Amino acid sequence: MTSKELLYVEDALGHEKYFNTQCSETISRIQDNELRAFAQEIQRQHQQIFSDFYSLL
C-alpha cells in the first residue's frame, strides 16, 4: 500500500469514527422507537465500513 493510499484509509477511518460518534449521540436523544431503530441501522452500517477499512491495514 502506498503512503497516499494509507493516508486515504486513515482519513476514511477518522470520518467513520466521527459518524459513529454522531450516531451514538443522536440515538441517545431519539424517543421515537422506529426512528431510533433507523438511526441504529445507520450506525451499524458506519461501524461495518470502519471495520472494512480497518481490515485493509
Backbone as CSV, one residue per row, in Angstrom:
resi,resn,N_x,N_y,N_z,CA_x,CA_y,CA_z,C_x,C_y,C_z
1,MET,0.855,-1.163,0.000,0.000,0.000,0.000,0.910,1.238,0.000
2,THR,0.619,2.165,-0.893,1.430,3.379,-0.960,1.108,4.287,0.218
3,SER,1.979,5.247,0.455,1.744,6.186,1.559,0.487,7.013,1.320
4,LYS,0.211,7.344,0.074,-1.000,8.108,-0.248,-2.254,7.269,0.022
5,GLU,-2.207,6.004,-0.319,-3.343,5.121,-0.043,-3.549,4.957,1.465
6,LEU,-2.452,4.843,2.194,-2.536,4.724,3.640,-3.157,5.974,4.256
7,LEU,-2.786,7.142,3.764,-3.387,8.387,4.249,-4.885,8.418,3.970
8,TYR,-5.284,7.921,2.802,-6.707,7.862,2.479,-7.446,6.956,3.458
9,VAL,-6.894,5.805,3.744,-7.528,4.864,4.663,-7.614,5.473,6.062
10,GLU,-6.540,6.125,6.502,-6.555,6.769,7.820,-7.623,7.853,7.879
11,ASP,-7.745,8.633,6.819,-8.757,9.684,6.748,-10.160,9.080,6.776
12,ALA,-10.360,8.029,6.022,-11.668,7.358,5.984,-12.023,6.789,7.358
13,LEU,-11.032,6.212,8.042,-11.273,5.691,9.394,-11.711,6.807,10.332
14,GLY,-11.059,7.940,10.238,-11.422,9.086,11.074,-12.839,9.556,10.811
15,HIS,-13.221,9.603,9.532,-14.581,10.022,9.179,-15.613,9.028,9.721
16,GLU,-15.346,7.760,9.554,-16.300,6.756,10.019,-16.414,6.751,11.546
17,LYS,-15.306,6.972,12.220,-15.346,7.069,13.685,-16.194,8.261,14.107
18,TYR,-16.028,9.390,13.418,-16.829,10.584,13.692,-18.317,10.309,13.455
19,PHE,-18.657,9.698,12.323,-20.057,9.391,12.027,-20.647,8.470,13.092
20,ASN,-19.870,7.495,13.529,-20.338,6.564,14.541,-20.623,7.303,15.849
21,THR,-19.735,8.208,16.236,-19.926,9.006,17.446,-21.171,9.875,17.331
22,GLN,-21.348,10.501,16.183,-22.523,11.343,15.982,-23.810,10.528,16.042
23,CYS,-23.792,9.342,15.468,-24.961,8.469,15.532,-25.272,8.102,16.973
24,SER,-24.273,7.759,17.746,-24.478,7.384,19.146,-25.114,8.522,19.928
25,GLU,-24.589,9.720,19.739,-25.137,10.879,20.441,-26.578,11.150,20.028
26,THR,-26.847,11.000,18.746,-28.204,11.242,18.253,-29.166,10.172,18.762
27,ILE,-28.749,8.921,18.723,-29.597,7.817,19.178,-30.008,8.015,20.627
28,SER,-29.096,8.513,21.449,-29.404,8.697,22.869,-30.485,9.753,23.096
29,ARG,-30.708,10.618,22.104,-31.725,11.676,22.249,-33.042,11.346,21.554
30,ILE,-33.081,10.320,20.735,-34.293,9.988,19.973,-35.259,9.221,20.872
31,GLN,-36.500,9.661,20.889,-37.513,8.991,21.697,-38.392,8.050,20.880
32,ASP,-38.564,8.344,19.610,-39.391,7.505,18.743,-38.651,6.195,18.446
33,ASN,-39.279,5.073,18.756,-38.627,3.771,18.600,-38.268,3.441,17.151
34,GLU,-39.161,3.771,16.228,-38.907,3.478,14.818,-37.739,4.310,14.291
35,LEU,-37.719,5.571,14.652,-36.630,6.442,14.230,-35.312,6.025,14.894
36,ARG,-35.379,5.612,16.152,-34.181,5.145,16.851,-33.618,3.905,16.158
37,ALA,-34.501,2.976,15.777,-34.061,1.761,15.091,-33.400,2.105,13.754
38,PHE,-33.956,3.079,13.054,-33.372,3.513,11.785,-31.968,4.091,12.011
39,ALA,-31.821,4.939,13.017,-30.522,5.533,13.331,-29.524,4.461,13.777
40,GLN,-29.990,3.463,14.492,-29.108,2.373,14.912,-28.619,1.573,13.710
41,GLU,-29.464,1.412,12.702,-29.048,0.718,11.482,-27.982,1.531,10.741
42,ILE,-28.165,2.840,10.692,-27.157,3.706,10.066,-25.841,3.594,10.823
43,GLN,-25.913,3.586,12.150,-24.707,3.436,12.951,-24.036,2.086,12.683
44,ARG,-24.828,1.039,12.566,-24.274,-0.284,12.282,-23.550,-0.289,10.938
45,GLN,-24.136,0.380,9.953,-23.512,0.452,8.638,-22.174,1.189,8.697
46,HIS,-22.123,2.290,9.447,-20.869,3.026,9.583,-19.832,2.199,10.341
47,GLN,-20.273,1.423,11.325,-19.343,0.556,12.042,-18.782,-0.514,11.104
48,GLN,-19.625,-1.028,10.217,-19.172,-2.031,9.252,-18.159,-1.433,8.278
49,ILE,-18.432,-0.229,7.822,-17.496,0.444,6.916,-16.165,0.662,7.622
50,PHE,-16.220,1.097,8.889,-14.995,1.284,9.667,-14.219,-0.027,9.742
51,SER,-14.913,-1.107,10.045,-14.260,-2.419,10.159,-13.649,-2.851,8.831
52,ASP,-14.352,-2.597,7.748,-13.832,-2.950,6.413,-12.551,-2.174,6.098
53,PHE,-12.562,-0.871,6.364,-11.357,-0.071,6.132,-10.224,-0.526,7.042
54,TYR,-10.547,-0.782,8.308,-9.525,-1.176,9.276,-8.864,-2.503,8.862
55,SER,-9.659,-3.374,8.298,-9.124,-4.673,7.883,-8.111,-4.530,6.734
56,LEU,-8.144,-3.423,6.021,-7.165,-3.183,4.957,-5.761,-3.016,5.518
57,LEU,-5.703,-2.587,6.767,-4.388,-2.372,7.380,-3.813,-3.679,7.822
